[in-house]
Amino acid sequence: MADDDRFYFRQLLAGMDVAADDVIAQQMVNFVYLLGDRETGEAVAVDLAYDVPGVLDVLAADDMRLVGTLATHYHPDHVGGSLMGHPIAGLTELLEATEVPVHVQADEVEWVTKATGVGAEHLVAHASGDTVMVGEIPITLIHTPGHTPGSQCFLVEGRLVAGDTLFLDGCGRTDLPGSDPEQMYLSLTQRLSQVPDDVVLHPGHLYSEKPKAPMGEVRQRNVVFRPETQEQWMMMFAR
């Protein structure tokens, strides 16, 4: 089996591909990602929220089984919980359906437990640079604080699943609890500098006409990369 055939990847739009009747999902336009190894049949979900049974059904239809889940950050539209009084299914419902490890960045453990009610014993805390294996396919975890203290991105098989750290246009908000605009600047310009231009960015929301784009194109067109210094960036984007 060729490497291109072996890697399993699905980008699901909540409110359309799953949770089709969920009005909140339709408004929030979150992506849920499935990454896996077709040879072993193992898969992990990234930011599984809104429709746990629907995502598990997608995996079953593709002859894949869930062996873990990864969270980019703690916000309820990515891991479940209460979003401005609206309940969103996520990690709690997933763990009721199947016991799998939940991989989070170490700085996000406290925030995830508060948002979801899931105990820390269910969470696997990671440092930047750690690797999570799905079958024989490595997923590299990159700590990218800024939107939240423990935001992280996942680099796998020429793709960057970035959550709310980086969109095709703009980046995640830095005026929320736990946000830090200085850390966001460092994440975008230094921590993600290891990601080559030909890697394809897959963001946490459909905030642009396209659902994905090469990092080189994003760096060229996205306004968050235009400032030449940290001071300029803070003047433009810190809020």
C-alpha positions as CSV (number, residue, x, y, z in Angstrom):
1,M,0.0,0.0,0.0
2,A,1.5,3.4,-1.0
3,D,1.8,6.0,1.7
4,D,-0.7,8.3,-0.1
5,D,-3.2,5.4,0.0
6,R,-2.4,4.4,3.5
7,F,-3.1,7.8,5.2
8,Y,-6.8,8.3,6.0
9,F,-8.0,11.9,6.2
10,R,-11.5,13.4,6.4
11,Q,-12.4,17.1,6.9
12,L,-16.0,17.2,8.1
13,L,-18.0,20.4,8.4
14,A,-20.2,20.4,11.4
15,G,-23.7,21.6,10.4
16,M,-23.4,20.0,7.0
17,D,-21.4,16.7,6.9
18,V,-22.3,15.9,10.6
19,A,-24.8,17.6,12.9
20,A,-26.7,18.6,9.8
21,D,-29.8,19.8,11.8
22,D,-27.9,21.6,14.5
23,V,-28.5,25.3,14.2
24,I,-25.5,26.2,16.4
25,A,-23.2,24.0,14.4
26,Q,-24.4,25.7,11.2
27,Q,-23.6,29.1,12.7
28,M,-20.2,28.1,14.1
29,V,-19.0,26.2,11.0
30,N,-16.5,24.1,12.9
31,F,-14.4,21.4,11.2
32,V,-14.0,18.0,12.7
33,Y,-11.0,16.0,11.4
34,L,-10.4,12.3,11.1
35,L,-6.8,11.0,10.7
36,G,-5.9,7.4,10.4
37,D,-4.0,4.5,9.0
38,R,-6.0,2.5,6.5
39,E,-3.8,-0.6,6.9
40,T,-4.5,-0.9,10.6
41,G,-8.0,0.6,10.5
42,E,-7.1,2.9,13.3
43,A,-8.2,6.6,13.4
44,V,-8.2,9.6,15.7
45,A,-10.6,12.5,15.7
46,V,-9.5,16.1,16.1
47,D,-12.0,18.5,17.9
48,L,-14.9,16.0,17.9
49,A,-17.9,18.1,18.9
50,Y,-21.6,18.5,18.1
51,D,-22.3,15.0,16.7
52,V,-20.4,12.1,18.3
53,P,-22.6,9.4,16.8
54,G,-22.5,10.9,13.4
55,V,-18.7,11.0,13.4
56,L,-18.5,7.4,14.6
57,D,-20.9,6.5,11.8
58,V,-18.6,8.1,9.3
59,L,-15.7,6.0,10.6
60,A,-17.7,2.8,10.6
61,A,-18.8,3.4,7.0
62,D,-15.1,3.9,6.1
63,D,-14.1,0.6,7.9
64,M,-12.2,2.6,10.5
65,R,-12.3,2.5,14.3
66,L,-11.6,5.3,16.7
67,V,-8.6,4.8,19.0
68,G,-8.2,8.3,20.3
69,T,-9.1,12.0,20.0
70,L,-7.0,15.1,20.0
71,A,-8.1,18.6,21.1
72,T,-6.6,21.8,19.6
73,H,-8.0,23.8,22.6
74,Y,-10.6,23.9,25.3
75,H,-13.4,26.0,23.8
76,P,-16.8,24.2,23.8
77,D,-17.2,24.3,20.0
78,H,-14.1,22.1,19.8
79,V,-14.5,19.8,22.8
80,G,-18.1,20.2,24.0
81,G,-19.6,21.9,26.9
82,S,-21.7,25.1,27.3
83,L,-21.4,27.7,24.6
84,M,-23.2,30.9,25.8
85,G,-25.8,28.6,27.4
86,H,-26.1,26.3,24.5
87,P,-25.0,22.7,25.3
88,I,-22.7,21.2,22.8
89,A,-21.9,17.5,22.7
90,G,-18.2,16.5,22.8
91,L,-15.7,14.7,25.0
92,T,-18.2,13.7,27.7
93,E,-20.5,12.0,25.2
94,L,-17.6,10.4,23.4
95,L,-16.2,8.8,26.5
96,E,-19.7,7.5,27.4
97,A,-19.7,5.8,24.0
98,T,-16.1,4.5,23.9
99,E,-13.1,4.8,26.2
100,V,-10.3,6.3,24.2
101,P,-7.4,8.6,25.3
102,V,-7.9,12.3,24.9
103,H,-4.7,14.1,23.9
104,V,-4.3,17.7,25.0
105,Q,-1.5,20.1,25.5
106,A,-0.3,20.1,29.2
107,D,-1.3,23.8,29.7
108,E,-4.8,23.0,28.6
109,V,-5.7,20.2,31.0
110,E,-7.3,22.4,33.6
111,W,-9.2,24.4,31.0
112,V,-10.5,21.2,29.3
113,T,-11.7,19.7,32.6
114,K,-13.5,22.9,33.5
115,A,-15.2,23.3,30.1
116,T,-16.3,19.7,29.7
117,G,-16.4,18.1,33.1
118,V,-14.2,15.3,31.9
119,G,-11.7,14.3,34.6
120,A,-8.0,14.8,34.2
121,E,-7.5,11.0,34.4
122,H,-9.0,10.7,30.9
123,L,-6.6,13.3,29.5
124,V,-3.1,12.6,28.1
125,A,-1.0,15.8,28.7
126,H,1.6,16.6,26.0
127,A,4.6,18.9,25.5
128,S,5.3,20.6,22.2
129,G,7.1,18.2,19.8
130,D,5.5,15.1,21.2
131,T,4.3,12.5,18.7
132,V,1.0,10.6,18.8
133,M,0.9,7.5,16.6
134,V,-2.2,6.4,14.8
135,G,-1.3,3.0,13.5
136,E,2.1,3.6,11.9
137,I,1.5,7.2,11.1
138,P,3.0,9.9,13.3
139,I,1.2,13.1,14.3
140,T,3.5,15.8,15.6
141,L,2.1,18.2,18.2
142,I,3.1,21.8,18.1
143,H,2.2,24.0,21.1
144,T,0.9,27.3,19.7
145,P,-0.4,29.4,22.6
146,G,-2.2,32.7,22.0
147,H,-5.8,31.9,21.4
148,T,-5.7,29.8,24.6
149,P,-2.8,28.8,26.8
150,G,-2.6,25.3,25.5
151,S,-3.6,25.7,21.9
152,Q,-1.9,23.2,19.7
153,C,-1.6,22.3,16.0
154,F,-1.1,18.9,14.5
155,L,1.4,18.2,11.7
156,V,0.7,15.0,9.8
157,E,1.5,13.8,6.2
158,G,1.9,17.2,4.7
159,R,-1.1,18.7,6.5
160,L,-1.4,21.2,9.4
161,V,-4.6,20.9,11.4
162,A,-4.5,24.3,13.2
163,G,-7.7,24.7,15.2
164,D,-8.2,28.4,16.0
165,T,-4.5,29.3,15.9
166,L,-4.5,30.1,12.2
167,F,-7.2,30.5,9.6
168,L,-6.7,31.1,5.9
169,D,-7.7,34.7,6.6
170,G,-6.8,36.0,10.1
171,C,-6.1,34.1,13.3
172,G,-7.9,33.2,16.5
173,R,-9.1,35.9,18.9
174,T,-6.8,37.1,21.6
175,D,-9.3,38.9,23.8
176,L,-10.8,35.8,25.5
177,P,-9.9,34.3,28.9
178,G,-6.5,32.7,28.6
179,S,-5.6,34.5,25.4
180,D,-2.3,36.3,24.9
181,P,-1.6,38.4,21.8
182,E,2.2,38.4,22.3
183,Q,2.1,34.6,22.5
184,M,0.0,34.5,19.3
185,Y,2.5,36.5,17.5
186,L,5.3,34.1,18.6
187,S,3.2,31.1,17.6
188,L,2.5,32.4,14.1
189,T,6.0,33.7,13.3
190,Q,8.3,31.4,15.3
191,R,6.6,28.2,16.5
192,L,4.9,27.6,13.1
193,S,8.1,28.6,11.2
194,Q,9.0,24.9,11.2
195,V,6.0,24.2,8.9
196,P,7.1,24.2,5.2
197,D,5.2,26.3,2.7
198,D,4.0,23.3,0.8
199,V,2.2,21.9,3.8
200,V,-1.6,22.4,3.5
201,L,-3.3,24.4,6.3
202,H,-6.6,22.9,7.5
203,P,-8.2,25.4,9.9
204,G,-10.7,24.9,12.8
205,H,-13.5,26.9,11.1
206,L,-14.7,27.5,7.5
207,Y,-14.1,31.3,7.7
208,S,-13.0,31.6,4.1
209,E,-14.3,30.6,0.7
210,K,-11.9,27.7,0.6
211,P,-11.6,25.0,3.3
212,K,-7.8,24.7,3.0
213,A,-4.7,26.2,1.4
214,P,-0.9,25.7,1.3
215,M,1.0,27.5,4.0
216,G,3.0,29.4,1.5
217,E,-0.2,30.9,0.1
218,V,-1.5,31.7,3.6
219,R,1.7,33.4,4.6
220,Q,1.6,35.5,1.4
221,R,-2.0,36.5,1.6
222,N,-3.0,36.5,5.3
223,V,-2.9,39.9,6.9
224,V,-1.5,38.5,10.2
225,F,1.8,37.9,8.4
226,R,2.2,41.4,7.0
227,P,3.7,43.2,10.1
228,E,7.5,43.2,10.0
229,T,8.0,43.4,13.8
230,Q,6.3,42.3,17.0
231,E,5.5,45.9,17.8
232,Q,3.7,46.4,14.5
233,W,1.8,43.2,15.0
234,M,0.7,44.2,18.5
235,M,-0.5,47.6,17.2
236,M,-2.6,45.9,14.5
237,F,-3.9,42.8,16.2
238,A,-3.7,43.0,20.0
239,R,-7.1,43.6,21.4
